[in-house]
Amino acid sequence: MKFIVSSTDLLSHLQAVNRVISTKNILPILENFLFQMKGTELVITASDLESTMITKMNLENAEGEGDIAIPARILNDTLKEFPEQPLTFQIDLDTFGIDIISENGKYSIVGKPAMDYPRLPELKDDRVTELVLPSELLLKGVNRTLFATADDELRPVMNGIYCELKQDSVTFVSSDAHKLVRYRRFDAKTENEASFILPKKPANLLKNILPREEQDVEVRFDDKNAIFTLSDYTLICRLVEGNYPGYEAVIPDNNENKLIISRLDLYNVLKRVSVFSNQASNLVKLKISANQMVISAQDIDYSISAVEKLNCDYGGDEMEIGFKSVFLIEILSNISSEDVVLELSDPTRAGLLLPKEKENEDEDLLMLLMPMMINA
C-alpha cells in the first residue's frame, strides 16, 4: 500500500482527531490512529472507546488498499517538524512496516494490525432520531453552555449538555447547581420530540471542528450513542445515560426588579474588585439603587477591601445581593451583547442575566446565577 499526501494537510486532519486519544488508554491499540485506504480515499480514525472521531482525505496519488494502525504520538511529533511538502507513505501490510519518505530523508516506524482496533458502535434502527442542524446553530449551542457543565461524579447527568428537541425549537441546557444556561433556537425544528445528554469531551471536540464547517450537520442518535456527520469529520460518542433534572422549575418567572447595564463595564469592574474578595468565597456584593450599582468586596483576614460605582438603568426596589465573582465574570464573558439585563426578585433568589440585544432574532439566551449569603 502506497500513497502521497501533503504534510501540512495530513497534520491538520490528525491534530483534529488526535484530541480524542486519551493519555490513559484501557487498550494499547487506542494509542494509534487507524488508517484505512479505499481507492483514493484515506479514512483516519481515533478513539478512546467513549468517543470516536473519523476524518477523510481524498488523495490524488494512491496505490493499493488496506488497513493499519499507526502510533499516534510519533506520527504527530514527526509531522510537526516538516515544512509543507509531499510525503510518500509506503506500508507493508504483512510486516506492518511503515516508511515515510520526504524530499531529503526516510523515517521508518512499525504499525499494528487493524483487526485489533475496536469496532464502531452502531445505532439501533428502531430507536434512531435524525435531524439536520446548521453548523452555526450547533456551535453556538455548545459554546454558550459548555462552561456551565458540572464535574459531579455522583450525578453524571449534570456533566454534559442537555439537548432538547421539540417541534418548534431546539434547546441546549447546562448547569452545575450554582449557575444554569439555557440557549434556545426557534429556527430549527424536529418532527418528533426527543432529547439526549452530550458529554463534555465530545462537546469540546465539536467546539474545535465546527468553526471550520460550512455545511449543515447531520445528527443521528438513539438511547446510547450519537453520530454527528460533518463534511470532513464524523464524531461518534456515547451519551450520558439518565434523566436530566427539570430545569424550567428553577428559573424564577416573577422578577419585578430589572436593570440594564453595560456588560463590558460590569465585567471590568468585577475583575478589579474581585481581587479584594475573600479567596475562599469570592463574594462580591452588588448594592442596587436608582440608576446606580455599587460593587464591593472585602477580605477581613487581610484587611483589604474595594468598592466601585457604575451607572445603570434601574427603577426597582433598593437591594443588596451577593454573588460568587468567578461565576458572574464567567457568565458575562459568555454573553456577546453590549448591554445585559439583570432580573432580580429578592436577595435570596436566583438572578437572571439576559443579553439586551440578540445576535439572531430566532435565539433566546438565559443565564441564571444563584446568590450567596451576605453576612451582616
Buried (B, 14 or more C-beta within 10 A) or exposed (E): BBBBBBBEBBBBBBEBBBBBBBEEBEEEBBBBBBBBBEEEEBBBBBBBBBBBBBBBBEBEEBEEEEBBBBBBEBBBEBBEEBEEEEBBBBBBBEEBBBBBBBEEEEBEBEBBEBEEBBEEBEBEEEEBBBBEBBBBBBBBBBBBBBBBBBEEEEEBBBBBBBBBBBEEBBBBBBBBEBBBBBBBBBEBEBEEEBBBBBBBBBBEBBBEBBEEBEEBBBBBBBEEBBBBBBEBBBBBBBBBEEEBBEBEEEEBEEBEBBBBBBBEBBBBBBEEBBEBBBEEBBBBBBBBBEEEBBBBBBBEEEEEEBEBEBEBEBEBEEBEBBBBBBBBBBBBEBBBBEBBBBBBBEBEBBBBBBBBEEEEEEBBBBBBBBBBEEEE
